[in-house]
């Protein structure tokens, strides 16, 4: 039995190392990219995450629910990040828009 467990560990070790490496990166994905992995639209994924209590919409942007904010705080794991996107309108006025993106840990959560 120990021999079999040892072999299983040896086979799974590279996979575990890969997953840990991916989850520890700073790269993020937007909701559209993650939704595509399910063959869903971003709108459908956002609504499903809202239904499950992961996030809610306020002032036109999605934010994590208090449960997941607290989980981030206590575990030190970040599920989302915010990117500020600057645009210039036809009058030359600059606008800032907030775009929430998902970390690899957040992607794994989804």
N, C-alpha and C positions, 0 to 999 in steps of 0.2 A: 504494500500500500504506500509506504514512504517513497519507494522507487517511482511509482506512478505519479505521486504528487510532485516529486522533484522534476520529472519529465514535463508535466503540465506547466509548472512554473517556468521552466526553460523555454517552452514554446510560447508562453504568453508574455514573457518579460519584454521582448522587443515591442509588442503591441502596447503594453502598459507604458513603456518609456515614450513611445510616439504620442499617445494620448496626453500624457503629462506635459510633454513639450508643446503640443498644440494649445492646451488649455492655459499654459503659462505665458503665452505671447500677448503682446499688446494690440495685435491687429483686431479690428472690429469689422462687422458686417452689418449692412442695413437690413431692415425688415424685408424688403423686396427680395434680397438674395437668399435669406433664410426661408422665406415662404416658397420660393421656387424649388427648394429641396423637397417640399411636400406636394409640389404641383398646385400650389395655392397662390392666390393674390396676396399682396401685403395687407389689403383691407380685410380679407378673410382671417389671416393670421392675427392681426391686431384685435379683431372682434373676438376670436377664440381666446386669446390671452386675457382680454377683458372679462369674458364669461368665466374663465378659470380663476379670476381674482389676482392675476399677475400684474395687471396694469389698469389704468383708467385714463381718460382723456380730460384735460383741463386746459383752457385757453388755447385750444387748437393743437396741443401736443400731448403725446402719450407719456405718462410717468409711472414708475413702479409703485405698486401698492405699498402701504406701510409694512405689511408682512415681509415683503421682499427687500424693502429698504432696511428693515431691522436685521434680516438675515445677512445682507451685505455688511452691515455694521458689525455684527457679532462674529461673523466668520472671516471677515477681511477679504472676501471674494467679491469682485465687482462684476455685475451682470450687464450693466449698460454704461455708456459714456455719452457725452453730449458734444456735438460738433456745431460750431457756429459758422453759418454760411453767409457770406456777404454778397449782396446783389446790388446792382445799380439800375434804377428805373430809367424810363425814357427822358425824364427831366434831369437826370444826373444825380439824383438823390440816392444815397447809400442806405440799404436796409440790411438788418441782421435777422437771420432766421435760425431757430434752434432745430437741429436734427438729432434725434436720439438714435444711437447705433448700439448693437449688441456685441459684447466681448465674446470670446470663444467659450468662456464659462457660461455666459448667458445663452449662447447658442446650444450648449449642452443641456442647459436647463429646459429650453424649449423642446 
